[in-house]
Amino acid sequence: MAQTNAAIGAKSAAYGWYAQAHSGTLFDGSQLLSVMDDVKACNCVFQPAVMPVGGWKGLTSSDNSQAVAIANVMKKFTDKGIPVWLRFAHEVNYYQSDGTYQGNAADFKAGWAAVAAACKQIAPEVKMWWTPNVAAASSYDQYTPDDMSTVSLVGIDYYPKSISKGTEFVTTMKAFHDKFAVDGRKFAIGETGLGYAGSQADRVSWLKQVMSSKSQLPNMIAASWFNYQKEYDYRIVSPSTSSGGVTAILKAYLAL
């Protein structure tokens, strides 16, 4: 993160990372703990995405052992004064369809309740963050946690296939924001980027669209970019090329 901040000449507000919680094996958080020093040094909000893979053992009301293990790992961060927004089973409405997660919406709801209860008892500073994948409204309703008082933050993970209209972000988010970002609950994007191999300018154009939506989405407080090179280059920051390319475009935007 220090490299990223140096590349853009600004401080990042959040630090996202991923970890798999394997059914039948108590979660030790090693993937998250490996970046703890970097998270601490950046002095930003930690946004771990904990993915329950292989099943939901230990994530029920009758057996909450995995939920307790997850909460204990979160406590290691909050004990160091690191704010934690936990994206438990992020994009569950998509990942249960492609086999990454097992089970159905009822399994997710039970798992969410177990993790929320464990965090409330063990690491009460943790904010539970519900982030389904972009979908129809019926999908959000199907996967809404049963007790929304356990949800501190809501958002949608979204990678647009086109940004030609210039209004894709607000059009996609507005109804969800207005329905779920209520009763003190805030709206934040857990991950976004382009859903296609766009140009450097396209990536920054999408960032601008996301960040200019506050007036239409008044409870929006944050958005995190998927800054990674995967099947194509999602990045808006590349520390190794900070003198040019997309990072330079981003720096110019941030300087406005």
Summary of the structure (lengths in Angstrom):
residues: 256
radius of gyration: 18.0
end to end distance: 22.6
largest distance: 55.1
contacts: 810
relative contact order: 0.12
helix: 41%
strand: 18%
